[in-house]
Each structure stands twice: as structure tokens, then as C-alpha cells.
Amino acid sequence: MEYDIDKIVSDMDFHSNSFKNVGNLMLTNREISVLDRYKIDYSKCGNLKQLLFEIESVISDMEIVDEELELVSDSISERDYYQNTNK
């Protein structure tokens, strides 16, 4: 079986998972898009823990939790753990 490598590469989304500096935070373009959709002001957060608090506040007010917002929360939580836990 042969694969069209050019087609596969052109279909890949490299932009969504690219990191962007936002103040003191490093967020992916996908995370920024989801946070913007829920009007979570990440620019006022000085660190990932503050951002997680803002996200959890929005999630706790939702009747049905959006899976995408929960995935963003999990991703940021994991990043915060690895960046800020003494090893």
C-alpha cells in the first residue's frame, strides 16, 4: 500500500497545538480558542493555577460540562504539574 505523503502532511494541523506566550502563560492556539469561546480572561491570570481556578469556576456553573473545555482544563493542569512540581 502506498501513501501520499504530501497529502497526509498537508492535512495535518500544526497550528492548533502551537504554543503562544500570553503574558506569563504559555497556551496552545486550541486552548486559547476554547477559552475565548467561554469568555475566560486568561490575560489577567499570572500563572496556570489562577487560570485553572477561572476554568473550574466556569465548569462548576455549567449544567452540562463541555468535553472540550474539560480537556483544556486537564491539559493545563498537567502542564502546571510538570512545570511547577519539584522533582
N, C-alpha and C positions, 0 to 999 in steps of 0.2 A: 504494500500500500504506500503510495506517495502522498506527501503533504505539500501544500502550497505555503511555504514558509512566509513569503511576503504577505499573503492574505491573513495568515494567523497573526503575524506581528502587527499588521495594520488594524486588526480588530481588537487588539489588546488596549486596555485603558490604563495608561501610565499616569495620567493626570490626577485621578481621584485619590490615589494613595501617596501623592507627593506631599511632603511637609512644607508648611509655610509658617514663618515666625509671625506671631500675633502678640505684640507686647512681650511679656515674659514667657509666653506659651508657644509650644510647637504643636500645631494641629494639622491634620491632613485636610486636603480640599474637600473630601467627602464629609468629614466631621464638621467642618465649617458650614457646609451646605445644610446639613441636618440641624445644626444649632441655630442657624439663621431662620430655618423654616419654623422653629418653635420659639423664635424671638428670645433666645437665650444670649444675653450680652456677655460674651466671653472676653471682650476687650477690657472689661472692668475687673477681671479676675487676675490676681497677682501670681497665682500658682494653680496647679492642676487640682489640688484638693478643694480650693474655692470653686472652681468650675464644676467639679463633681457635686458639690453641695447645691449649686444652681440647677444642675440637671436633675438631681434627685428631688428637688422641690417641685419641678415641673412634672416629673413622673408621678409623684405622690398625689398630685391634683387630677391626674387622668383617670377616667373610668376604665378605659381600655388602653393599656400601655402599648405604644408603638414599638414594634420589634427593632426598627432601625435606630430609634433613639436609645433603646436599651443596649444595642450593640455598640453604639458610640460611647455610652457610659462605661461599658465593660472594657473597651479598648483604651480609653483614657485612664481608667482605674489601673489597668495592668501596666501601662506606661509609667504612671505615677509610682507604682510599687517598685518597678525596676530602676527608676531614676533616683528614688529617694530612700530606699532601704539600705541600711548599712550591711555590707557583705563581709 
